[in-house]
């Protein structure tokens, strides 16, 4: 699940970066760029009546500010994914050992005890 989230986040950031570099409403570099009504749909959080250029500038700013979040996510997910892989391999190893009849759990060590005489009750 974490790996899928990491890949999905990477795809989302790549798409947003492509939009901000290729789809300036004044000079679009691709025919796949959003049309006027689609720009309005992408920028629903802006004021009603905002222009395509304002929407484009807003999305370009979002790309720049969320790029730091993406790097933090990538860096924090690497140890998580590594630990999940280790857990999988350790689980397979444990399962194999249990299937073969090996006992993994050791019996507890003998606790040394000392006999003590009971103390008589004293009236205070």
NUKEVO-878981 format. One record per residue (C-alpha): residue in one letter; x, y, z. Coordinates in steps of 0.25 Angstrom, whole numbers, padded with zeros to 4 digits, always signed. Layout:
# NUKEVO-878981
aXYZ...
***
This chain:
# NUKEVO-878981
x+0000+0000+0000x+0011+0010+0003x+0018+0007-0010x+0006+0009-0017x+0004+0023-0010x+0018+0026-0013x+0016+0023-0028x+0003+0030-0029x+0008+0043-0022x+0020+0042-0032x+0010+0041-0044x+0002+0053-0039x+0014+0062-0037x+0019+0058-0051x+0005+0062-0057x+0004+0075-0049x+0019+0079-0053x+0015+0075-0068x+0003+0084-0067x+0011+0096-0062x+0022+0095-0072x+0014+0092-0085x+0000+0097-0083x+0001+0112-0081x-0013+0117-0086x-0006+0129-0094x+0004+0119-0101x+0000+0104-0100x+0011+0095-0105x+0002+0083-0106x-0012+0080-0111x-0014+0071-0099x-0015+0084-0090x-0028+0087-0083x-0038+0096-0090x-0045+0108-0084x-0056+0101-0077x-0046+0090-0072x-0037+0101-0066x-0049+0106-0058x-0052+0092-0053x-0037+0090-0048x-0038+0103-0040x-0051+0102-0033x-0044+0108-0020x-0042+0121-0027x-0052+0132-0028x-0063+0131-0038x-0059+0138-0051x-0044+0136-0049x-0037+0135-0063x-0030+0123-0069x-0017+0131-0066x-0020+0133-0051x-0023+0118-0051x-0010+0114-0058x-0002+0123-0048x-0009+0117-0036x-0006+0103-0041x+0008+0106-0044x+0009+0112-0030x+0003+0099-0024x+0013+0090-0031x+0025+0098-0026x+0020+0098-0011x+0016+0083-0011x+0029+0079-0017x+0035+0080-0003x+0024+0071+0002x+0027+0061-0008x+0041+0060-0005x+0038+0058+0010x+0028+0047+0007x+0039+0040-0002x+0049+0041+0009x+0040+0036+0020x+0034+0025+0012x+0048+0018+0008x+0050+0013+0023x+0036+0009+0024x+0036+0001+0011x+0050-0005+0015x+0044-0010+0028x+0032-0016+0022x+0041-0024+0013x+0049-0029+0024x+0036-0033+0032x+0032-0041+0020x+0045-0049+0019x+0045-0051+0034x+0031-0055+0034x+0034-0066+0023x+0046-0070+0031x+0038-0072+0044x+0027-0079+0036x+0037-0089+0030x+0043-0092+0043x+0030-0094+0050x+0025-0103+0038x+0038-0112+0040x+0035-0114+0055x+0045-0105+0061x+0042-0098+0074x+0046-0084+0073x+0041-0080+0088x+0051-0084+0099x+0046-0089+0112x+0048-0079+0123x+0060-0080+0132x+0058-0086+0146x+0056-0075+0156x+0064-0077+0169x+0055-0076+0181x+0059-0075+0196x+0051-0081+0207x+0047-0070+0217x+0040-0073+0230x+0026-0066+0232x+0027-0054+0241x+0018-0055+0253x+0007-0044+0254x+0010-0034+0264x-0001-0025+0271x+0003-0011+0270
***
